[in-house]
């Protein structure tokens, strides 16, 4: 028999509900009388449970209104530094990014992993494993020769029709024929760049940007022009416009308007429209990576930049790896006026994707179960972002800067000036903690005192302990004078 007092058991139940995101900040708790009926406890027990949560800073009592989940009293941190839009832009050949990423991977493999704060995807329990397994089983029963039959034609994929319907929420009107299924978003980006550039061309990218894109640029022999990008509002359209005026060999622009990796910034819709119009006027391909766009803190879909495309100048790329199934490398691309070339390049590069994953995911995404999954995923991520940010604000030294984004699963943390993120990364690895240093996201040294930290897993005592240790490392490696 549990010897813990009943009011503590009741408060523990609702503490878990708050920490898991089932009850969100600002949401009303069941009334005291409702608690007595729901849990068959006395009025005094219900009151004491609420008082306990109030003392812990999880609830607040409002006169004549009851108890509400309290927004965390996070220590205020300044947001990361804004870029200098007027700085000189120099195209860079990304020679060496492969070596940098390879060195990162090799170091990660040397030390046993205890806590992964670098992963840009959610933990397995956040995804509908059982439902996907059942959908795959049904697919094999219906098509017993699926695994031993060649994929006849990419046009037969049922997933394309589902994706076209789901794309309406992001403001895009597509037919199934306009969608090409790829091996994740990384293949989609690779094909998009091959479709519109030649070796030696210049490609405008956000600064910082996803290191996988930098690897693609190096492998294709392309030069990158880093455009100043706000950690809150995304790429500077003004700086890009100036770049078009001063650099005459820009052949493509690659952006992540919604929940950028690593910044988690979101471009305002007005800026998305201006960006599309600018690229149309310059007759330059705009390649949009929308990997994280569905992961907002609420259920109101964000518009893709592609929604403002009227001339086919936007190539849209996306992935299901972050939002539905990390174990299935499923992505997709729609190519605008380069559609025919993209279809040819996909066939030449890797042929059609295998059918089982597509049929499985198509069945799930066509049902209301997918919508319920996305609601749950967003709620979990919202709670985890807040908890991670709360711990960073509490433990990291003065001078740390952070803005908590309105979605996604990534936090971009600016360390105190003079704190080398690479040294922090090396020291953290020795304690089994993995983070992503800012030097991986740019060919310049502007982000060498930044870390990308993941909040794609449930916050736990292990995560809390890892952040305490990481904060101690940051303090030890930082400047020795007051910030």
KENUTOR-421654 format. One line per field, with one value per residue (C-alpha): x, y, z. Coordinates in steps of 0.2 Angstrom, whole numbers, plus 5000, padded with zeros to 4 digits. Example, Ala and Ser with C-alpha at 12.3 -4.5 7.8 and 13.67 -1.06 7.14 Angstrom:
<recs>
east	c(5062_5068)
north	c(4978_4995)
up	c(5039_5036)
</recs>
This chain:
<recs>
east	c(5000_5006_5011_5012_4998_4984_4986_5004_4998_4985_4997_5010_4997_4994_5012_5015_5001_5008_5026_5021_5011_4994_4990_4997_5003_4987_4975_4962_4964_4948_4940_4942_4925_4928_4944_4934_4922_4935_4947_4934_4944_4939_4938_4953_4963_4959_4963_4980_4985_4982_4991_5006_5007_5004_5019_5030_5026_5015_4998_4991_4975_4964_4950_4933_4940_4950_4967_4977_4993_5006_5018_5036_5045_5060_5075_5074_5088_5092_5089_5104_5113_5105_5116_5124_5114_5127_5142_5152_5146_5159_5156_5164_5169_5164_5180_5182_5164_5165_5181_5172_5157_5167_5178_5162_5155_5171_5173_5155_5158_5173_5164_5149_5133_5123_5113_5110_5107_5112_5098_5087_5072_5061_5063_5054_5040_5034_5029_5015_5025_5010_4999_5013_5017_4999_4997_5013_5005_4989_4999_5008_4992_4984_5000_5009_5022_5026_5043_5048_5040_5049_5041_5033_5031_5033_5016_5008_5012_4996_5007_5008_4989_4989_5003_4994_4979_4989_4999_4983_4985_5001_4993_4999_4988_4997_4991_4998_5008_5018_5025_5041_5044_5063_5074_5072_5073_5092_5089_5076_5088_5102_5091_5084_5102_5107_5092_5096_5115_5132_5148_5156_5139_5135_5120_5113_5110_5105_5119_5119_5112_5109_5126_5119_5116_5134_5139_5129_5136_5153_5150_5142_5156_5145_5150_5139_5135_5130_5115_5112_5098_5089_5087_5069_5063_5074_5083_5085_5076_5085_5102_5097_5091_5108_5117_5108_5114_5132_5134_5129_5131_5118_5109_5098_5093_5090_5079_5070_5057_5047_5057_5074_5088_5097_5089_5070_5066_5050_5048_5033_5021_5024_5043_5039_5029_5043_5056_5046_5043_5061_5067_5054_5060_5078_5073_5082_5076_5070_5073_5062_5066_5050_5056_5050_5035_5022_5029_5021_5016_4998_4987_4987_4997_5011_5010_5025_5034_5028_5010_5015_5023_5014_5027_5034_5050_5049_5055_5047_5056_5050_5052_5041_5056_5055_5036_5031_5044_5062_5066_5058_5068_5053_5054_5046_5049_5038_5048_5039_5045_5060_5048_5052_5071_5069_5059_5073_5087_5077_5076_5095_5100_5091_5076_5059_5058_5052_5033_5030_5035_5024_5009_5010_5012_4999_4986_4990_4991_4974_4966_4961_4974_4988_4979_4978_4996_5002_4992_5000_5017_5016_5010_5024_5037_5030_5032_5049_5055_5049_5057_5074_5074_5070_5085_5097_5091_5093_5110_5120_5132_5128_5130_5120_5107_5092_5075_5062_5054_5036_5038_5051_5063_5079_5086_5100_5110_5123_5136_5145_5157_5174_5167_5173_5158_5170_5180_5163_5158_5174_5173_5155_5158_5170_5155_5144_5134_5132_5129_5130_5143_5139_5155_5146_5132_5143_5160_5164_5169_5153_5145_5159_5152_5134_5127_5112_5103_5089_5072_5065_5065_5055_5063_5069_5081_5094_5092_5092_5108_5116_5111_5119_5135_5135_5132_5147_5158_5152_5157_5174_5178_5171_5179_5187_5180_5163_5151)
north	c(5000_5017_5027_5043_5055_5056_5075_5072_5058_5069_5084_5072_5067_5085_5089_5076_5083_5100_5095_5083_5097_5090_5105_5121_5137_5148_5133_5132_5117_5107_5116_5110_5102_5094_5086_5079_5071_5065_5057_5053_5063_5075_5094_5097_5084_5093_5110_5104_5096_5113_5122_5111_5114_5133_5132_5124_5138_5127_5134_5152_5155_5169_5177_5169_5160_5145_5138_5141_5133_5146_5152_5147_5161_5159_5170_5183_5180_5192_5185_5180_5194_5201_5200_5215_5217_5230_5218_5214_5197_5186_5170_5155_5139_5126_5116_5108_5107_5088_5087_5097_5086_5070_5076_5079_5062_5053_5062_5057_5039_5039_5043_5033_5043_5047_5062_5067_5086_5087_5076_5086_5074_5068_5053_5036_5038_5054_5045_5033_5017_5005_5014_5014_4995_4991_5000_4992_4975_4979_4984_4968_4958_4967_4966_4950_4952_4970_4967_4956_4966_4980_4997_5000_5018_5033_5039_5024_5031_5034_5045_5059_5062_5063_5075_5086_5087_5090_5104_5114_5119_5127_5137_5127_5120_5105_5090_5073_5073_5088_5079_5068_5057_5057_5049_5062_5081_5080_5071_5084_5098_5089_5087_5104_5112_5100_5106_5124_5126_5121_5118_5135_5144_5155_5150_5162_5154_5159_5162_5152_5137_5118_5110_5096_5110_5115_5098_5097_5114_5107_5091_5100_5112_5127_5144_5150_5168_5169_5181_5189_5180_5186_5173_5179_5184_5174_5179_5198_5201_5218_5210_5198_5212_5220_5204_5203_5220_5217_5199_5194_5175_5170_5155_5150_5155_5141_5146_5138_5151_5141_5135_5137_5125_5130_5146_5141_5158_5161_5173_5185_5181_5198_5194_5177_5186_5199_5185_5176_5192_5197_5180_5180_5197_5191_5175_5165_5149_5150_5133_5131_5118_5116_5101_5109_5120_5109_5110_5126_5128_5129_5120_5135_5130_5141_5146_5140_5153_5142_5149_5165_5157_5163_5159_5142_5150_5141_5123_5116_5102_5094_5079_5067_5062_5075_5075_5057_5043_5046_5028_5031_5043_5050_5067_5075_5089_5099_5108_5122_5126_5114_5099_5089_5091_5086_5070_5065_5069_5059_5044_5046_5048_5034_5028_5027_5025_5008_5006_4999_5014_5025_5014_5014_5032_5036_5026_5034_5052_5050_5047_5058_5048_5059_5075_5068_5063_5081_5089_5078_5080_5099_5099_5088_5099_5115_5108_5102_5118_5127_5115_5115_5134_5135_5125_5134_5151_5144_5135_5144_5158_5177_5183_5168_5173_5163_5166_5152_5149_5147_5129_5117_5106_5116_5130_5141_5147_5161_5158_5172_5181_5173_5155_5143_5131_5119_5117_5116_5102_5092_5094_5089_5073_5067_5067_5058_5074_5078_5095_5104_5118_5133_5131_5117_5129_5142_5144_5159_5161_5172_5157_5149_5154_5146_5129_5121_5111_5099_5098_5084_5072_5072_5082_5071_5071_5064_5079_5091_5084_5085_5103_5107_5098_5107_5124_5120_5117_5133_5143_5134_5138_5156_5172_5174_5192_5198_5199)
up	c(5000_4995_5012_5003_5008_4997_4993_4988_4976_4969_4967_4958_4946_4940_4941_4928_4918_4918_4915_4900_4892_4895_4905_4896_4904_4906_4906_4920_4932_4936_4951_4968_4969_4952_4959_4973_4961_4948_4961_4975_4988_5002_4999_5011_5001_4984_4992_4999_4983_4974_4988_4985_4966_4970_4982_4968_4956_4945_4949_4953_4961_4953_4964_4960_4945_4952_4949_4933_4926_4929_4916_4922_4930_4919_4922_4908_4895_4881_4864_4853_4844_4828_4812_4804_4788_4781_4782_4767_4759_4752_4742_4750_4743_4756_4755_4772_4778_4775_4786_4800_4800_4799_4813_4823_4819_4823_4840_4845_4841_4853_4869_4876_4874_4890_4885_4867_4866_4848_4840_4828_4829_4843_4854_4849_4862_4853_4837_4833_4832_4835_4823_4809_4813_4811_4795_4788_4793_4784_4768_4768_4770_4756_4745_4750_4736_4740_4747_4732_4718_4709_4711_4694_4693_4705_4699_4708_4725_4736_4747_4734_4734_4753_4753_4740_4751_4767_4758_4757_4775_4771_4757_4742_4729_4721_4711_4715_4699_4705_4719_4719_4734_4739_4752_4765_4763_4760_4744_4739_4742_4733_4717_4718_4718_4704_4694_4694_4696_4688_4698_4702_4703_4718_4730_4743_4760_4777_4790_4800_4790_4792_4790_4779_4766_4767_4764_4748_4742_4744_4735_4720_4719_4723_4731_4745_4749_4767_4770_4787_4796_4811_4825_4826_4809_4797_4782_4778_4762_4761_4763_4749_4738_4740_4737_4720_4716_4720_4715_4697_4698_4711_4703_4718_4736_4749_4764_4779_4782_4795_4811_4804_4808_4819_4823_4824_4818_4808_4794_4794_4780_4773_4772_4764_4750_4748_4746_4733_4723_4724_4717_4704_4698_4698_4689_4702_4709_4727_4736_4752_4765_4776_4787_4803_4798_4805_4823_4829_4847_4842_4828_4816_4801_4795_4777_4766_4755_4741_4744_4736_4721_4705_4692_4697_4704_4721_4723_4739_4749_4765_4776_4787_4797_4811_4812_4809_4807_4810_4805_4788_4776_4767_4760_4745_4732_4720_4707_4699_4682_4685_4688_4673_4676_4694_4690_4678_4691_4704_4692_4688_4706_4715_4706_4715_4734_4740_4741_4759_4768_4756_4758_4777_4779_4766_4776_4792_4786_4777_4794_4808_4819_4810_4816_4834_4833_4827_4841_4854_4846_4847_4865_4870_4861_4868_4886_4882_4875_4890_4902_4893_4892_4910_4915_4903_4910_4928_4926_4912_4917_4915_4897_4890_4877_4871_4863_4866_4849_4845_4839_4833_4843_4843_4854_4848_4863_4862_4875_4884_4873_4872_4876_4862_4858_4850_4867_4876_4864_4867_4886_4886_4875_4889_4901_4889_4883_4865_4858_4841_4841_4831_4820_4810_4804_4795_4785_4795_4813_4818_4827_4836_4853_4849_4853_4845_4859_4856_4865_4856_4870_4887_4900_4914_4929_4917_4905_4920_4926_4909_4907_4924_4919_4902_4911_4922_4907_4899_4915_4915_4897_4897_4900_4917_4920_4924_4908)
</recs>
